Amino acid sequence: MTNRRTLLKTLLGAGALAATGISLPSLAMADELESLKEKGVIRIAMSGAYPPFNFINEQNEVVGFDPAIGEEIAKRMGLKVEIITTAWDGIIGGLLANKYDAIVGSMSITPEREKVVDFVGPYYRMSRGIFVTKDSKIQTLDDLKSATLGVTLGETHEQWARDQGYNVRTYKGLPELMLELENGRVDAIVNDDIPVLLAISKNDAPIKELDVDLGGVADQAGIAIRKDNPELKKAMQDALNAMQEDGTYLEIANKWVGGDIR
């Protein structure tokens, strides 16, 4: 809601992008769908550190809800998939630098990102949650003012926490966040609620969600692609729509997250 990410202000002018550490490649004039079909492969990126949405299993394979969605979309387009894992805080920069063709990694659709990339989807909804250990004395948002909050570097949760004036410590992904919380190195963590709740249930973790009102915040996850690719965007959206209509999406969601999250 994987700020999830460094917020990019505009594509107008090299100065603005330079501040983000991103340099633009030469902009392709032709839509990329044709070249992808010629290659027969679409490269999709994700962090690989966001179970159950995307993570590396014991066989060193990248699996989860996101890879399954990406692979099904690609199959319906007649393409194979190459999965690339990369640090979340630089993932948009890698897309703009043509290191991969799409980001299928639970990325929140935000106005700032829409200035830089186009989105296919949304393909699921997410809500922000604040989590503490079961024996924590933290009960309210005011209690967090003197606490240390753990967040994933580059996520929208990071920017939100900083905007609230909280003391923030950044990490690479959810497994590390939960470990730091359990070991007492942070007082609370901020994350999309679904993956944390699933991890608590699976691992019987001594963690609970803080019962506070965050204003009904909810994000939508989308698949990011480079701008000016209307044919690619349409082909991917058509494939996503079809798999939602024929029940394939729900099968994938049931397998990885236990239910429909649209």
C-alpha positions as CSV (number, residue, x, y, z in Angstrom):
1,M,0.0,0.0,0.0
2,T,3.7,-1.4,-0.7
3,N,5.9,6.0,1.2
4,R,4.9,2.0,-0.3
5,R,7.0,4.0,-1.8
6,T,9.0,7.1,-2.7
7,L,6.4,9.6,-3.8
8,L,7.2,11.0,-7.3
9,K,5.9,14.5,-7.8
10,T,5.8,14.8,-11.6
11,L,7.3,13.7,-14.9
12,L,7.7,17.2,-16.1
13,G,11.4,18.1,-15.8
14,A,14.4,16.0,-15.0
15,G,14.9,17.9,-11.8
16,A,11.9,16.5,-10.1
17,L,12.8,12.9,-11.0
18,A,16.4,13.4,-10.0
19,A,15.2,14.1,-6.5
20,T,13.8,10.6,-6.4
21,G,17.0,8.9,-7.7
22,I,15.2,7.9,-10.9
23,S,16.5,8.6,-14.4
24,L,14.1,8.1,-17.3
25,P,15.1,5.8,-20.2
26,S,14.3,6.9,-23.7
27,L,10.6,6.8,-24.1
28,A,9.4,4.2,-26.5
29,M,7.1,5.5,-29.2
30,A,5.4,2.2,-29.9
31,D,3.1,0.3,-27.5
32,E,5.0,-2.4,-25.7
33,L,2.4,-5.2,-26.2
34,E,3.7,-6.1,-29.6
35,S,7.3,-6.4,-28.4
36,L,6.2,-8.5,-25.5
37,K,4.4,-10.9,-27.8
38,E,7.4,-11.2,-30.0
39,K,9.6,-12.1,-26.9
40,G,6.9,-14.4,-25.5
41,V,7.7,-13.3,-21.9
42,I,6.6,-10.6,-19.6
43,R,8.8,-9.6,-16.6
44,I,6.9,-8.8,-13.4
45,A,8.4,-7.4,-10.3
46,M,7.6,-7.6,-6.6
47,S,9.5,-7.5,-3.3
48,G,9.3,-11.2,-2.5
49,A,8.9,-10.2,1.2
50,Y,5.2,-9.8,1.6
51,P,3.6,-13.1,2.5
52,P,1.0,-14.4,1.6
53,F,0.9,-12.0,-1.3
54,N,4.4,-12.6,-2.5
55,F,7.3,-14.5,-0.8
56,I,10.1,-17.0,-1.4
57,N,9.2,-20.5,-0.3
58,E,11.5,-23.3,0.9
59,Q,12.2,-24.4,-2.6
60,N,13.5,-20.8,-3.3
61,E,10.5,-20.1,-5.6
62,V,8.6,-16.8,-5.6
63,V,5.0,-17.7,-4.8
64,G,1.8,-16.2,-3.4
65,F,-1.3,-14.3,-4.5
66,D,0.6,-11.7,-6.6
67,P,2.6,-14.2,-8.7
68,A,-0.5,-16.3,-9.2
69,I,-2.4,-13.3,-10.5
70,G,0.5,-12.2,-12.7
71,E,1.0,-15.6,-14.1
72,E,-2.7,-16.1,-14.9
73,I,-2.9,-12.7,-16.7
74,A,0.2,-13.6,-18.7
75,K,-1.2,-17.0,-19.7
76,R,-4.4,-15.4,-21.0
77,M,-2.2,-13.0,-23.1
78,G,-0.2,-15.9,-24.5
79,L,2.9,-15.0,-22.5
80,K,5.2,-16.7,-20.1
81,V,6.3,-15.0,-16.9
82,E,9.7,-14.1,-15.5
83,I,9.5,-13.0,-11.8
84,I,12.0,-10.4,-10.6
85,T,12.3,-9.6,-6.9
86,T,13.7,-6.2,-5.9
87,A,13.7,-3.7,-3.0
88,W,10.3,-2.0,-2.6
89,D,11.6,1.5,-2.2
90,G,13.2,1.5,-5.7
91,I,10.6,-0.7,-7.5
92,I,9.1,2.2,-9.6
93,G,12.5,3.4,-10.6
94,G,13.3,-0.1,-11.9
95,L,10.1,-0.1,-14.0
96,L,10.9,3.2,-15.5
97,A,14.4,2.0,-16.2
98,N,13.0,-1.0,-18.1
99,K,14.4,-3.6,-15.7
100,Y,10.9,-5.3,-15.9
101,D,7.6,-4.7,-17.6
102,A,5.1,-4.6,-14.8
103,I,4.9,-4.4,-11.0
104,V,2.5,-7.1,-9.6
105,G,3.4,-6.6,-6.0
106,S,0.4,-5.3,-4.0
107,M,1.1,-1.7,-4.9
108,S,-1.4,0.9,-3.7
109,I,-2.9,3.1,-6.4
110,T,-2.2,6.7,-5.4
111,P,-2.4,10.0,-7.2
112,E,1.3,10.5,-6.9
113,R,2.1,7.2,-8.5
114,E,-0.4,7.8,-11.3
115,K,1.7,10.8,-12.4
116,V,4.5,8.4,-13.2
117,V,3.0,5.0,-14.1
118,D,-0.3,3.6,-15.4
119,F,-2.3,1.0,-13.4
120,V,-4.2,-2.1,-14.4
121,G,-6.9,-3.1,-12.0
122,P,-7.5,-2.7,-9.1
123,Y,-7.3,-6.3,-8.3
124,Y,-7.9,-6.2,-4.5
125,R,-8.6,-3.8,-1.6
126,M,-6.6,-3.3,1.5
127,S,-6.9,-1.4,4.8
128,R,-4.2,0.0,7.1
129,G,-3.8,-1.6,10.5
130,I,-1.6,-0.9,13.5
131,F,-0.3,-3.9,15.4
132,V,1.2,-4.3,18.9
133,T,2.2,-7.2,21.1
134,K,-0.6,-8.7,23.2
135,D,0.9,-7.5,26.4
136,S,1.5,-3.9,25.1
137,K,0.3,-1.0,27.1
138,I,-0.4,0.9,23.9
139,Q,-4.2,1.3,23.5
140,T,-4.8,4.6,21.6
141,L,-3.3,6.7,18.9
142,D,-2.1,9.1,21.5
143,D,-0.1,6.4,23.1
144,L,1.8,6.0,19.8
145,K,3.3,9.6,20.1
146,S,6.0,8.3,22.5
147,A,6.4,4.9,20.7
148,T,8.6,3.7,17.9
149,L,6.7,2.4,14.8
150,G,8.1,-0.1,12.4
151,V,7.2,0.2,8.7
152,T,8.4,-1.2,5.4
153,L,10.7,1.2,3.6
154,G,8.9,2.9,0.7
155,E,5.4,1.9,1.6
156,T,2.5,4.4,1.8
157,H,2.4,3.4,5.5
158,E,5.8,5.0,6.0
159,Q,4.6,8.3,4.7
160,W,1.4,8.1,6.7
161,A,3.3,7.5,9.9
162,R,5.8,10.3,9.2
163,D,2.8,12.6,8.5
164,Q,1.4,11.8,11.9
165,G,4.7,12.8,13.5
166,Y,5.5,9.3,14.8
167,N,9.0,8.1,15.4
168,V,9.6,5.7,12.5
169,R,12.0,2.8,11.9
170,T,12.1,1.3,8.5
171,Y,12.5,-2.4,7.4
172,K,12.7,-4.5,4.3
173,G,9.4,-6.4,4.6
174,L,6.7,-7.9,6.7
175,P,8.6,-10.9,8.2
176,E,11.3,-8.6,9.5
177,L,8.6,-6.2,10.8
178,M,6.8,-8.9,12.8
179,L,10.1,-10.2,14.2
180,E,11.2,-6.8,15.4
181,L,7.8,-6.3,17.1
182,E,7.9,-9.6,18.9
183,N,11.5,-9.0,20.0
184,G,10.6,-5.5,21.4
185,R,12.8,-3.5,19.0
186,V,9.7,-1.5,17.9
187,D,6.6,-0.8,19.9
188,A,4.1,-1.1,17.0
189,I,4.0,-1.8,13.3
190,V,1.9,-0.3,10.6
191,N,0.9,-2.5,7.6
192,D,-1.9,-3.7,5.4
193,D,-4.1,-5.6,7.8
194,I,-4.8,-8.8,5.8
195,P,-1.2,-10.2,5.6
196,V,-0.5,-9.5,9.3
197,L,-3.8,-11.1,10.5
198,L,-3.1,-14.2,8.4
199,A,0.5,-14.4,9.7
200,I,-0.8,-14.0,13.3
201,S,-3.3,-16.9,12.8
202,K,-0.8,-19.1,11.0
203,N,2.1,-18.7,13.5
204,D,0.0,-18.1,16.6
205,A,2.0,-14.9,17.0
206,P,1.6,-12.9,20.3
207,I,0.4,-9.9,18.3
208,K,-2.9,-8.1,18.1
209,E,-4.4,-5.3,16.0
210,L,-4.9,-2.0,17.8
211,D,-8.6,-1.2,18.0
212,V,-8.5,2.4,16.8
213,D,-10.3,4.4,14.1
214,L,-8.0,5.3,11.2
215,G,-10.7,7.2,9.4
216,G,-11.8,4.3,7.2
217,V,-8.6,4.3,5.1
218,A,-8.7,1.8,2.4
219,D,-6.4,1.4,-0.7
220,Q,-6.8,-0.5,-3.9
221,A,-3.9,-2.5,-5.3
222,G,-3.1,-2.2,-8.9
223,I,-0.6,-3.5,-11.5
224,A,1.9,-0.8,-12.5
225,I,3.1,-0.5,-16.1
226,R,5.0,2.2,-18.0
227,K,2.8,5.1,-19.3
228,D,1.7,5.4,-22.9
229,N,1.0,1.7,-23.4
230,P,-2.8,1.7,-24.0
231,E,-2.8,-1.6,-25.9
232,L,-0.8,-3.4,-23.1
233,K,-3.0,-1.9,-20.5
234,K,-6.2,-3.0,-22.2
235,A,-4.9,-6.5,-22.8
236,M,-3.9,-6.9,-19.2
237,Q,-7.2,-5.4,-17.9
238,D,-9.2,-7.6,-20.2
239,A,-7.4,-10.7,-18.9
240,L,-7.9,-9.6,-15.3
241,N,-11.6,-8.9,-15.9
242,A,-12.1,-12.3,-17.5
243,M,-10.5,-14.2,-14.7
244,Q,-12.7,-12.4,-12.2
245,E,-15.8,-13.2,-14.2
246,D,-15.0,-16.9,-14.7
247,G,-14.1,-17.7,-11.1
248,T,-10.4,-18.1,-11.5
249,Y,-9.6,-15.0,-9.5
250,L,-11.7,-16.4,-6.6
251,E,-9.9,-19.7,-6.7
252,I,-6.5,-17.9,-6.5
253,A,-7.8,-15.7,-3.6
254,N,-9.2,-18.7,-1.7
255,K,-5.9,-20.5,-2.0
256,W,-3.6,-17.7,-0.9
257,V,-5.6,-15.5,1.4
258,G,-8.6,-17.5,2.3
259,G,-11.4,-15.5,0.6
260,D,-12.5,-12.8,-1.8
261,I,-10.6,-9.5,-1.2
262,R,-12.0,-7.5,-4.0
